[in-house]
């Protein structure tokens, strides 16, 4: 090991010297690698933000097992099932409680701009907490008042004045489905790709808002278990005990995976983001290949001279791969920095959970290494074909 380190230290950094000699071309190459990294960072970031924003309410649910309708696709498109299934679930060993939740998408008027925007309305029994959100649990009694709702303060849109009023204890009035409602409290969850925000209220207010909705038609069943029972085993018992022709029984983890699976496989969005990452990867390969290929052509006589004095192909290939790794590392740094800034800009503009993570940075760095190594492997074909007899 010590001998290898000494050998590396004595080695002339030929790849670095060749790249740094043509500084303008070197900077263009680094810009190309950084651009490819930004493309991959943004697409991976958007994809992750899609999944996180789509499952934030799922993760905050105060439930161990969830029951949804057989035709349910995702949280914004839930089918209904009969409430009798929840009463039947109480007969299964380990079940502590089974509460109904109602979910629907609506168009409401922004209290400030009066413009219409899409929101997700969630109704549940205010006598029992449905979410592990402290702001909501402190205001459960507020939701019991007629036509009174809690507003998601992290919703997408201009709500500065409304939020300021709510923060000092004043209520805000607006309209939903031609019905005047009162916003009397606030919590923060955030927007998603499916809705600009959320409104929480009691089950009675929900049914009052959607007059045609039957109280016996439930969107989600929230099952809480007695201490000591495992969700997977109780879910299996519920599947055996309850008729499965109109419902699906899921653990909380499976419910989160169910939502992610919908966005990943059943919509064009997941495919588009994956395609974007692939395109960024291919663009990077092409850019790095062009740089390395140009550099190899410019120094073909020098490579032939190295061969003539006894250097083998492995040494010359090492020079090209050295250039590829230098481009990967130095191009990644500005790419990551620019992406971090774009994440913050997008997060402030859309309220999507878009953050730079160590895992994503490592993922893109690995992709950058692979991208540059592939480019280097293609470019080295010319080096291997260099013949001193043809050069002089």
C-alpha positions as CSV (number, residue, x, y, z in Angstrom):
1,X,0.0,0.0,0.0
2,X,2.8,2.4,0.9
3,X,4.6,1.6,-2.3
4,X,1.4,2.4,-4.3
5,X,1.0,5.7,-2.5
6,X,4.6,6.6,-3.3
7,X,4.1,5.6,-6.9
8,X,1.1,7.9,-7.2
9,X,3.0,10.8,-5.5
10,X,5.9,10.4,-8.0
11,X,3.6,10.2,-11.0
12,X,3.4,13.3,-13.2
13,X,-0.3,14.6,-13.2
14,X,-0.3,14.5,-17.0
15,X,-4.1,14.6,-17.2
16,X,-4.4,17.7,-15.1
17,X,-1.6,19.4,-17.0
18,X,-3.3,18.7,-20.4
19,X,-6.7,20.0,-19.2
20,X,-5.4,23.1,-17.5
21,X,-3.2,24.1,-20.4
22,X,-6.3,25.1,-22.5
23,X,-8.1,27.0,-19.8
24,X,-11.0,28.2,-21.9
25,X,-11.8,24.7,-23.1
26,X,-11.3,23.4,-19.6
27,X,-13.9,25.9,-18.2
28,X,-16.3,25.0,-21.0
29,X,-16.0,21.3,-20.1
30,X,-16.6,22.0,-16.4
31,X,-19.6,24.1,-17.3
32,X,-21.0,21.2,-19.4
33,X,-20.5,18.7,-16.6
34,X,-22.1,21.1,-14.1
35,X,-25.0,21.6,-16.4
36,X,-25.6,17.9,-16.7
37,X,-25.4,17.6,-12.9
38,X,-27.9,20.4,-12.5
39,X,-30.3,18.6,-14.8
40,X,-30.0,15.4,-12.8
41,X,-30.2,17.2,-9.4
42,X,-33.4,19.1,-10.4
43,X,-35.1,16.0,-11.8
44,X,-34.3,13.9,-8.8
45,X,-35.2,16.7,-6.5
46,X,-38.6,17.2,-8.2
47,X,-39.3,13.5,-8.1
48,X,-38.5,13.3,-4.4
49,X,-40.6,16.4,-3.7
50,X,-43.5,14.8,-5.5
51,X,-43.4,11.7,-3.3
52,X,-42.8,13.7,-0.1
53,X,-45.6,16.2,-0.8
54,X,-48.0,13.4,-1.8
55,X,-47.4,11.4,1.4
56,X,-47.0,14.1,4.1
57,X,-50.6,13.6,5.3
58,X,-50.2,9.9,5.2
59,X,-47.2,10.1,7.4
60,X,-49.0,12.3,9.9
61,X,-52.0,10.0,10.2
62,X,-52.7,8.7,13.7
63,X,-53.4,5.2,12.6
64,X,-51.7,1.8,12.5
65,X,-53.8,0.2,9.8
66,X,-55.8,2.0,7.1
67,X,-58.9,0.8,5.2
68,X,-59.6,2.4,1.8
69,X,-62.1,1.6,-1.0
70,X,-61.3,-1.0,-3.6
71,X,-61.2,1.5,-6.4
72,X,-59.1,4.1,-4.5
73,X,-56.2,5.4,-6.6
74,X,-54.6,8.0,-4.4
75,X,-55.5,10.5,-1.6
76,X,-57.0,12.9,-4.1
77,X,-59.0,10.3,-5.8
78,X,-60.4,8.0,-3.1
79,X,-63.4,5.8,-3.7
80,X,-65.8,5.2,-0.8
81,X,-66.9,2.2,1.1
82,X,-69.6,1.4,3.6
83,X,-69.0,2.5,7.2
84,X,-70.2,-0.9,8.3
85,X,-66.7,-2.2,7.6
86,X,-65.4,-0.1,10.5
87,X,-68.0,-1.4,12.9
88,X,-67.0,-5.0,11.8
89,X,-63.3,-4.2,12.2
90,X,-63.9,-3.6,15.9
91,X,-64.6,-7.3,16.3
92,X,-61.1,-8.2,15.3
93,X,-58.6,-8.9,18.1
94,X,-56.2,-6.1,18.7
95,X,-58.3,-3.3,17.2
96,X,-58.7,-0.4,19.7
97,X,-60.7,2.1,17.5
98,X,-61.9,2.5,13.9
99,X,-62.7,6.0,12.9
100,X,-64.1,7.4,9.6
101,X,-62.3,10.0,7.5
102,X,-63.9,11.9,4.6
103,X,-61.7,13.4,1.8
104,X,-62.7,15.4,-1.3
105,X,-61.1,17.9,-3.7
106,X,-62.8,21.3,-3.9
107,X,-62.3,24.7,-5.6
108,X,-62.3,27.6,-3.2
109,X,-61.8,31.3,-3.4
110,X,-58.6,32.7,-2.0
111,X,-59.6,35.0,0.8
112,X,-57.2,37.7,-0.5
113,X,-57.2,37.5,-4.3
114,X,-60.6,35.9,-4.6
115,X,-59.1,33.7,-7.3
116,X,-60.2,30.1,-7.4
117,X,-57.7,27.4,-6.5
118,X,-57.8,23.7,-5.7
119,X,-57.7,22.5,-2.1
120,X,-58.1,19.1,-0.4
121,X,-60.8,19.0,2.3
122,X,-60.5,16.5,5.1
123,X,-63.2,15.8,7.6
124,X,-62.9,13.6,10.7
125,X,-64.3,13.1,14.2
126,X,-63.0,16.1,16.2
127,X,-63.5,14.2,19.5
128,X,-60.6,11.9,18.4
129,X,-57.4,13.1,16.9
130,X,-56.7,11.8,13.4
131,X,-53.3,13.4,12.8
132,X,-50.1,13.7,14.7
133,X,-50.0,17.4,14.1
134,X,-49.9,19.4,17.3
135,X,-51.4,22.6,15.8
136,X,-54.4,20.6,14.7
137,X,-54.8,18.7,17.9
138,X,-54.9,22.0,19.9
139,X,-57.8,23.3,17.8
140,X,-60.1,20.3,17.6
141,X,-62.8,22.1,19.5
142,X,-62.7,24.9,17.0
143,X,-63.6,22.6,14.1
144,X,-66.8,21.6,15.9
145,X,-68.3,25.0,15.2
146,X,-70.6,25.1,12.2
147,X,-68.9,25.8,8.8
148,X,-65.5,26.3,10.6
149,X,-62.3,25.1,9.1
150,X,-58.5,24.9,9.8
151,X,-56.3,26.3,7.0
152,X,-53.0,24.9,5.8
153,X,-50.7,28.0,6.3
154,X,-48.1,26.4,4.0
155,X,-50.5,26.3,1.1
156,X,-49.3,27.4,-2.3
157,X,-50.5,30.9,-3.2
158,X,-50.7,34.5,-1.8
159,X,-52.2,34.2,1.7
160,X,-50.0,36.7,3.6
161,X,-52.9,38.9,4.9
162,X,-55.1,35.9,5.8
163,X,-52.2,34.2,7.7
164,X,-51.4,37.5,9.5
165,X,-55.1,37.7,10.7
166,X,-55.1,34.1,11.8
167,X,-51.9,34.6,13.8
168,X,-53.4,37.4,15.8
169,X,-56.6,35.3,16.5
170,X,-58.9,36.8,13.9
171,X,-61.0,34.6,11.7
172,X,-61.2,34.8,7.9
173,X,-64.3,34.2,5.7
174,X,-64.3,32.8,2.2
175,X,-66.4,30.6,-0.1
176,X,-66.5,27.0,-1.0
177,X,-69.1,25.6,-3.4
178,X,-71.1,28.8,-3.0
179,X,-71.1,28.3,0.7
180,X,-69.5,30.9,3.1
181,X,-67.1,29.3,5.6
182,X,-65.0,30.5,8.4
183,X,-61.3,29.9,8.7
184,X,-60.6,30.0,12.5
185,X,-57.3,28.3,12.8
186,X,-54.1,27.3,11.0
187,X,-51.6,24.4,10.7
188,X,-48.8,23.7,8.4
189,X,-48.4,20.7,6.1
190,X,-47.7,22.1,2.6
191,X,-48.8,21.9,-1.0
192,X,-48.5,18.9,-3.3
193,X,-48.7,18.2,-7.0
194,X,-52.3,17.3,-6.6
195,X,-53.6,20.2,-4.5
196,X,-52.4,23.7,-3.4
197,X,-53.1,23.0,0.2
198,X,-55.5,21.4,2.7
199,X,-58.5,22.3,4.9
200,X,-59.4,20.3,8.0
201,X,-62.8,20.3,9.6
202,X,-65.2,18.1,11.5
203,X,-67.0,15.2,9.8
204,X,-70.3,17.1,10.3
205,X,-69.0,20.2,8.6
206,X,-67.7,18.1,5.8
207,X,-71.1,16.4,5.2
208,X,-72.8,19.8,5.5
209,X,-70.5,21.1,2.7
210,X,-71.0,18.2,0.5
211,X,-74.8,17.7,0.9
212,X,-75.1,14.8,-1.4
213,X,-72.4,12.8,0.5
214,X,-73.8,10.1,2.7
215,X,-72.3,9.8,6.2
216,X,-72.2,6.0,5.6
217,X,-69.8,6.4,2.6
218,X,-66.3,6.6,4.1
219,X,-63.1,7.6,2.2
220,X,-60.6,6.2,4.7
221,X,-60.9,4.1,7.8
222,X,-58.3,4.8,10.5
223,X,-57.6,1.8,12.7
224,X,-55.7,2.2,15.9
225,X,-54.4,-0.9,17.7
226,X,-54.2,-1.9,21.3
227,X,-50.6,-1.9,22.8
228,X,-48.6,-4.9,21.9
229,X,-50.2,-5.8,18.6
230,X,-48.3,-5.7,15.3
231,X,-49.9,-3.8,12.4
232,X,-48.9,-6.5,9.9
233,X,-50.6,-9.3,11.9
234,X,-53.8,-7.3,12.6
235,X,-54.0,-6.2,9.0
236,X,-53.8,-9.9,7.9
237,X,-56.6,-10.7,10.4
238,X,-58.7,-7.8,9.0
239,X,-58.2,-9.1,5.5
240,X,-59.5,-12.5,6.6
241,X,-62.4,-11.2,8.6
242,X,-63.7,-8.4,6.4
243,X,-65.3,-8.9,2.9
244,X,-62.7,-7.8,0.4
245,X,-65.0,-7.0,-2.5
246,X,-65.2,-3.3,-1.7
247,X,-62.1,-2.5,0.5
248,X,-58.3,-2.8,0.7
249,X,-56.6,-3.2,4.1
250,X,-53.2,-1.6,4.4
251,X,-50.7,-0.9,7.1
252,X,-49.6,2.7,7.4
253,X,-46.4,1.9,5.7
254,X,-48.3,0.2,2.9
255,X,-50.6,3.2,2.6
256,X,-47.6,5.5,2.0
257,X,-46.1,3.1,-0.5
258,X,-49.6,2.9,-2.2
259,X,-49.5,6.6,-2.8
260,X,-46.0,6.6,-4.1
261,X,-46.7,3.7,-6.4
262,X,-49.6,5.6,-7.9
263,X,-47.5,8.7,-8.8
264,X,-44.6,6.6,-10.0
265,X,-46.4,4.0,-12.1
266,X,-49.8,5.4,-13.0
267,X,-49.0,9.0,-14.0
268,X,-46.8,10.5,-16.6
269,X,-45.0,12.6,-13.9
270,X,-42.9,9.8,-12.6
271,X,-41.8,8.8,-16.1
272,X,-41.0,12.3,-17.1
273,X,-38.7,12.9,-14.1
274,X,-36.9,9.6,-14.7
275,X,-36.5,10.5,-18.4
276,X,-35.1,13.9,-17.3
277,X,-32.4,12.2,-15.2
278,X,-31.6,10.0,-18.1
279,X,-31.3,12.9,-20.5
280,X,-29.1,14.8,-18.2
281,X,-26.8,11.7,-17.9
282,X,-26.6,11.3,-21.7
283,X,-26.0,15.0,-22.2
284,X,-23.1,14.8,-19.7
285,X,-21.6,11.8,-21.6
286,X,-21.7,13.6,-24.9
287,X,-20.2,16.8,-23.5
288,X,-17.3,15.0,-21.7
289,X,-16.7,12.8,-24.7
290,X,-16.3,15.8,-27.0
291,X,-13.9,17.4,-24.6
292,X,-11.8,14.2,-24.1
293,X,-11.9,13.3,-27.8
294,X,-10.7,16.8,-28.8
295,X,-7.9,16.6,-26.2
296,X,-6.8,13.2,-27.4
297,X,-6.7,14.3,-31.0
298,X,-4.7,17.4,-30.1
299,X,-2.1,15.3,-28.3
300,X,-2.1,12.2,-30.5
301,X,1.6,12.8,-31.5
302,X,2.5,13.0,-27.8
303,X,0.7,9.7,-27.1
304,X,2.5,8.1,-30.0
305,X,5.8,9.3,-28.6
306,X,5.0,7.8,-25.2
307,X,4.4,4.5,-26.9
308,X,7.6,4.8,-28.9
309,X,9.7,5.2,-25.7
310,X,8.1,2.2,-24.0
311,X,4.9,3.3,-22.3
312,X,2.0,0.8,-22.7
313,X,-1.6,1.5,-23.4
314,X,-2.6,1.1,-19.7
315,X,-0.5,4.2,-18.8
316,X,-2.1,6.3,-21.7
317,X,-5.6,5.1,-20.8
318,X,-4.9,6.1,-17.2
319,X,-4.1,9.7,-18.4
320,X,-7.5,9.9,-20.2
321,X,-9.4,8.5,-17.2
322,X,-7.5,10.9,-14.9
323,X,-8.9,13.8,-17.1
324,X,-12.4,12.2,-16.8
325,X,-12.3,12.0,-13.0
326,X,-11.0,15.6,-12.8
327,X,-13.9,16.8,-14.9
328,X,-16.3,14.8,-12.8
329,X,-15.1,16.2,-9.4
330,X,-14.6,19.8,-10.4
331,X,-17.8,19.9,-12.5
332,X,-19.8,18.4,-9.7
333,X,-19.0,21.2,-7.2
334,X,-20.6,24.1,-9.1
335,X,-23.4,21.8,-10.2
336,X,-24.3,21.0,-6.6
337,X,-24.0,24.6,-5.6
338,X,-26.3,25.9,-8.3
339,X,-28.8,23.1,-7.6
340,X,-28.9,24.0,-3.9
341,X,-29.8,27.6,-4.9
342,X,-32.4,26.5,-7.4
343,X,-33.9,24.2,-4.7
344,X,-34.3,27.1,-2.4
345,X,-35.8,29.3,-5.1
346,X,-38.3,26.6,-6.1
347,X,-39.2,25.8,-2.5
348,X,-40.0,29.5,-1.8
349,X,-42.1,29.8,-5.0
350,X,-44.1,26.5,-4.7
351,X,-43.9,25.4,-1.1
352,X,-42.8,22.0,-2.2
353,X,-40.4,20.1,0.1
354,X,-37.3,20.5,-2.2
355,X,-34.1,20.2,-0.2
356,X,-30.5,19.1,-1.0
357,X,-29.7,15.9,0.8
358,X,-26.5,14.0,1.3
359,X,-27.9,10.9,-0.2
360,X,-28.9,12.7,-3.4
361,X,-25.6,14.5,-3.6
362,X,-23.8,11.1,-3.4
363,X,-26.1,9.6,-6.0
364,X,-25.5,12.4,-8.5
365,X,-21.7,12.3,-7.8
366,X,-21.7,8.5,-8.5
367,X,-23.7,9.2,-11.7
368,X,-21.2,11.9,-12.6
369,X,-18.3,9.5,-12.2
370,X,-20.0,6.8,-14.3
371,X,-20.8,9.4,-16.9
372,X,-17.3,10.6,-17.2
373,X,-15.8,7.1,-17.1
374,X,-18.0,6.0,-20.0
375,X,-17.0,9.1,-21.9
376,X,-13.3,8.3,-21.1
377,X,-13.7,4.7,-22.2
378,X,-15.1,5.8,-25.6
379,X,-12.4,8.4,-26.1
380,X,-9.5,6.0,-25.2
381,X,-10.1,4.0,-28.4
382,X,-8.1,6.6,-30.3
383,X,-5.3,6.4,-27.8
384,X,-5.0,2.7,-28.2
385,X,-4.9,3.0,-32.0
386,X,-2.0,5.6,-31.8
387,X,1.0,4.2,-33.8
388,X,4.4,5.9,-33.7
389,X,5.1,4.8,-37.3
390,X,2.0,6.6,-38.5
391,X,2.8,9.8,-36.7
392,X,6.4,10.4,-37.8
